Amino acid sequence: MKQFIAFVKKEFYHVFRDRKTLLLLFGMPISQIVLFGFALTNEIKNSKIVVCDYANDVATRRIIDKMEVSANFEIERILMSHQQIEEVFREGKIKLVVVFPANFNNSLAHLNKAQVQIIADATDPNTAGTLTNYASSIILSYQAELQGLQKIPYQIEIDIRMIYNPELKGATNFVPGVMALVLFLISVLMTSVSIVREKENGTMEVLLVSPFKTILVVISKAVPYFFLSLINLAMILLLSVYLLNLPIKGSVLLLFAESSLLIITALSLGLLISNSTSSQRTAMIIALLGMMLPTILLSGFMFPIENMPLALQVISNIVPAKWYYIIVKSIMIKGLGFSAIWKETLILVGMALFLLVVSIKKFKVRLV
């Protein structure tokens, strides 16, 4: 019994002395509970929409007021020109546009019916369908109010258009998300164990006494995985085009260039993890558990980021997959060029340079 108690004490001492073990034991469950508790929700709140009001009469203002007080919508602006609608969708911040034609109230009063057009960004079909249902419900509730005041029934016809994805294919949403998830996680995982493996096998000494410079040692670890990741990208694109019938509307060359930027960012992060750990097991745990949850939950792939608390929205900005997901949807689904994604590209460039410099600085030229 004394030996058993001694071993139990030893294990306790080992756990409390190892900060990494403490982080895995306590930090990871807490972060998972917080992320899953706040991020997992099917309800869409505070989604930014735009109203194009040609009528600007009592009826349209009443409907707009009902949308403003709704927790589901946040009216970004009111347009007076149909030509601006394409522009706001290209910006990528607006999910829905509601268009009221001229003489909306007059049509209700004299013809007992009027038409409203709802235009949704269907690159995410689930969000588009949900938002159109919310908007339709608000408009129909106004129609019900009129029905109670008048003996003659009113009818408001709603014309719904789904741009970019009229068939509401699920592949339109999950293919860019899978690309971000696979490229980022695989690149981080493969490189995170590269330098640690050399340390454990005892071959790092050979590399350190070789005439190679430090930066060449680090980069040589990442180059093979860079090309393997490009092969993964090509396979994903081929499957999406020929198996899922999801054509690439934008430039394939630009898509590969932006994907290469994400791969470089992920490889740099993997090298940093490898330089900062002493065992392959620790490196793999950090790479898988530490990177998987933020990539899935905070990239906008599975759950709208605008639904999350402000703190998580801010944290999502440091997740590279978030910016790559926006880039892929813009190129692959919307067919846009570099002028529409230059901001996201600059952010990824900054992340890649920062992680690469830190990983090189972190590289130890001595093992003791």
Buried (B, 14 or more C-beta within 10 A) or exposed (E): EEEEEEEEEEEEEEEEEEEBEEBBEEEBEEBEEEBEEBBEEEEBBEBBBBBBBBBBBEBBBEBBEBBEEBEBBBBBEBBEEEEBBEEBBBEBEBBBBBBBBEBBBEBBBEEBEBBBBBBBBBBBBBBBBBBBBBBBEBBEEBBEEBEEEEEEEBEBEBEBEBBBBEEBBEBBBBBBBBBBBBBBBBBBBBBBBBBBBBBBEEEBEEBBEEEEEBEEBBBEBBEEBBEBBBEBBEEBBEBBBEEBEBEBEBBEEBBBEBBBBBBBBBBBBBBBBBBBBEBBEBBBBBBBEBBBBBBBBBBBBBBBBBBBEEEBEEBBEEBBBBBBBBBBBBBBBBBBEBEBBEEBBEBBEEBBEBBBEBBBEBBEEEEE
